[in-house]
Amino acid sequence: MPRDALFDAAVNRAHTYAARLGLLGAPERLRAGLELWYLKTRFAYRVPFDDVLDALARHPAAEGRYAWVGGRAGGWRRVDA
């Protein structure tokens, strides 16, 4: 899997997991809540945890569904449902 696609998958899966557990919106809860998940995933040695957290912190507050696209240099893009 190309690096950009791997990064995108890590951020999007982390967002889905964090949303399911109600961890979004509080950085200290987010970090603590995602640490174990992160260590159990295939991303742990290939995508830095702090980079994933940074991307999650930039998620737009606007209504709608969004997905991270573009690797580390990417951003959140609205997904039409």
Secondary structure as a PSIPRED ss2 file (coil, helix, strand):
# PSIPRED VFORMAT (PSIPRED V4.0)

   1 M C   1.000  0.000  0.000
   2 P C   1.000  0.000  0.000
   3 R H   0.000  1.000  0.000
   4 D H   0.000  1.000  0.000
   5 A H   0.000  1.000  0.000
   6 L H   0.000  1.000  0.000
   7 F H   0.000  1.000  0.000
   8 D H   0.000  1.000  0.000
   9 A H   0.000  1.000  0.000
  10 A H   0.000  1.000  0.000
  11 V H   0.000  1.000  0.000
  12 N H   0.000  1.000  0.000
  13 R H   0.000  1.000  0.000
  14 A H   0.000  1.000  0.000
  15 H H   0.000  1.000  0.000
  16 T H   0.000  1.000  0.000
  17 Y H   0.000  1.000  0.000
  18 A H   0.000  1.000  0.000
  19 A H   0.000  1.000  0.000
  20 R H   0.000  1.000  0.000
  21 L H   0.000  1.000  0.000
  22 G C   1.000  0.000  0.000
  23 L C   1.000  0.000  0.000
  24 L C   1.000  0.000  0.000
  25 G C   1.000  0.000  0.000
  26 A C   1.000  0.000  0.000
  27 P H   0.000  1.000  0.000
  28 E H   0.000  1.000  0.000
  29 R H   0.000  1.000  0.000
  30 L H   0.000  1.000  0.000
  31 R H   0.000  1.000  0.000
  32 A H   0.000  1.000  0.000
  33 G H   0.000  1.000  0.000
  34 L H   0.000  1.000  0.000
  35 E H   0.000  1.000  0.000
  36 L H   0.000  1.000  0.000
  37 W H   0.000  1.000  0.000
  38 Y H   0.000  1.000  0.000
  39 L H   0.000  1.000  0.000
  40 K H   0.000  1.000  0.000
  41 T C   1.000  0.000  0.000
  42 R C   1.000  0.000  0.000
  43 F C   1.000  0.000  0.000
  44 A C   1.000  0.000  0.000
  45 Y C   1.000  0.000  0.000
  46 R C   1.000  0.000  0.000
  47 V C   1.000  0.000  0.000
  48 P C   1.000  0.000  0.000
  49 F H   0.000  1.000  0.000
  50 D H   0.000  1.000  0.000
  51 D H   0.000  1.000  0.000
  52 V H   0.000  1.000  0.000
  53 L H   0.000  1.000  0.000
  54 D H   0.000  1.000  0.000
  55 A H   0.000  1.000  0.000
  56 L H   0.000  1.000  0.000
  57 A H   0.000  1.000  0.000
  58 R C   1.000  0.000  0.000
  59 H C   1.000  0.000  0.000
  60 P C   1.000  0.000  0.000
  61 A C   1.000  0.000  0.000
  62 A C   1.000  0.000  0.000
  63 E C   1.000  0.000  0.000
  64 G C   1.000  0.000  0.000
  65 R E   0.000  0.000  1.000
  66 Y E   0.000  0.000  1.000
  67 A E   0.000  0.000  1.000
  68 W E   0.000  0.000  1.000
  69 V E   0.000  0.000  1.000
  70 G C   1.000  0.000  0.000
  71 G H   0.000  1.000  0.000
  72 R H   0.000  1.000  0.000
  73 A H   0.000  1.000  0.000
  74 G C   1.000  0.000  0.000
  75 G E   0.000  0.000  1.000
  76 W E   0.000  0.000  1.000
  77 R E   0.000  0.000  1.000
  78 R E   0.000  0.000  1.000
  79 V E   0.000  0.000  1.000
  80 D C   1.000  0.000  0.000
  81 A C   1.000  0.000  0.000
